[in-house]
Amino acid sequence: MSSRRDLDASEASADSFASSLAENAGIAARYLSVSSLEHEHDASIMQQTLSTRVVISTHSSFAIRHQEASLRPDLQRLVQIGEGLQGAIFEQVGKTLVIKKESPENESRPTRLDKEYRAHDQICLAFQKFGPIVSNTVFVPRPSSLKTPGDDGFWAANLDKFPVQYRVKTMIFTMERILPLPKIVRGALISLFYPRPQGQESADPNVVQRLLSEESNKHCLARVYLGKKSHTFKQDNFSLRNFPLCLDAMQRFGLEVNEMAYSMGKAYAIIQWGAEFNADDVEFVLGTLTTNTKTVTNFQERAVRLCLLDFGQCDSVNMSRDAEDVYQSFRGALVVGDNQWFIPHCHRDPELFKHFRTGYVEAGNAIMKEKKWTGKFDMEDFMDGYEEYAEDFLV
């Protein structure tokens, strides 16, 4: 019984955190209904919906299924919605949390799930502390509980809820759910980006419906690649999961890339100077959050948000070292992995990078003041050094 309460308490904590963050950030000034978008061109759908000032009202099967399950425990099954190096991600239908479950072979690696949990927790706490000070608008899902293979009570109550192939006791942790982009947005992404014959403006409607019906494509978050110009899509591996939304496309559809760059800059500064982690291989995505009241989770009204996740590669940095050593730890992490695709290219797109730099310096300076580190580290010097450093590493 206590393990059942563990999951319920985790969800209540996550709901409260999401609601308070939404209020503090002042998000979503404009409501859109799916019915008002049904006859719009795909490009117009992209431009209107992929904005962090929007709440989308949808009556999709996904929303209806989750809304019904939120009141019926018998429908709250675990469904796999993702998989990575460390393990698999599961949603609990009708709940606003997800479960990350470690693969058995990952238990001996440096990227153990308990290490990620601790990093995720510390970074989330930094966003709670410094986010309001720097007017942060990036959402970080809150981790809420860690369970080990030795937590017999938890596994006795929950092991048989996992798909058969995952019924092995490994480390798990729960965290707030980032919901996928609504069906009408997923359809526009397929229509616009699925490879098609030259001269054909959009994908075959039958292809769009087939891809929309595939289970993996229902779990769509769009990676915001401000530092990557374009992506080559292929028919044989086209997927909406972890969809690469690149700069050329975002600019073509009139998305708010300057604002996103500014917000990303602040977020990286909070991770590095607030939480004191190097931000190695973190991930920025466009997804949605439920709009909650104190008693009801509304899956049919979803706020579009720029979200930050995936802290498995992050390492803590000793801030007592010389400033240049700290700078080097942070710079090195920013030019490797997918960070070089999320961060605007400082030499190829200098105007866009200025917005990132401004957000980073403003947030960094505010954190310096709060921590009484003014004079110990210099944000302008750090960013000047980053631009020189990036010249040797970025292509």
Secondary structure, DSSP 8 states (H G I E B T S, - for coil): -HHHHHHHHHHHHHHHHHHHHHHHHT---EEEEHHHHTTS-HHHHHHHHS-TTEEEE---HHHHHHHHHTT-GGG--EEEEEE-SSEEEEEETTSSEEEEEE-GGGTTSTT-HHHHHHHHHHHHHHHHHHHHHHT---B---EEEEE-TT-HHHHHHHGGGS-GGG-S---EEEEE--B---HHHHHHHHHHHS---TT--S--HHHHHHHHHSGGGGS--EEEETT-------GGG--STTEEEEHHHHHHTT--HHHHHHHHHHHHHIIIIII-B--TT-EEEEEEEEEE-SS-EEEEEEEEEEEEE--TT--B--TTS-HHHHHHHHHHHHTSTTHHHHS--TTTSHHHHHHHHHHHHHHHHHHHHHHT-BTTB-HHHHHHHHHHHHHHH--
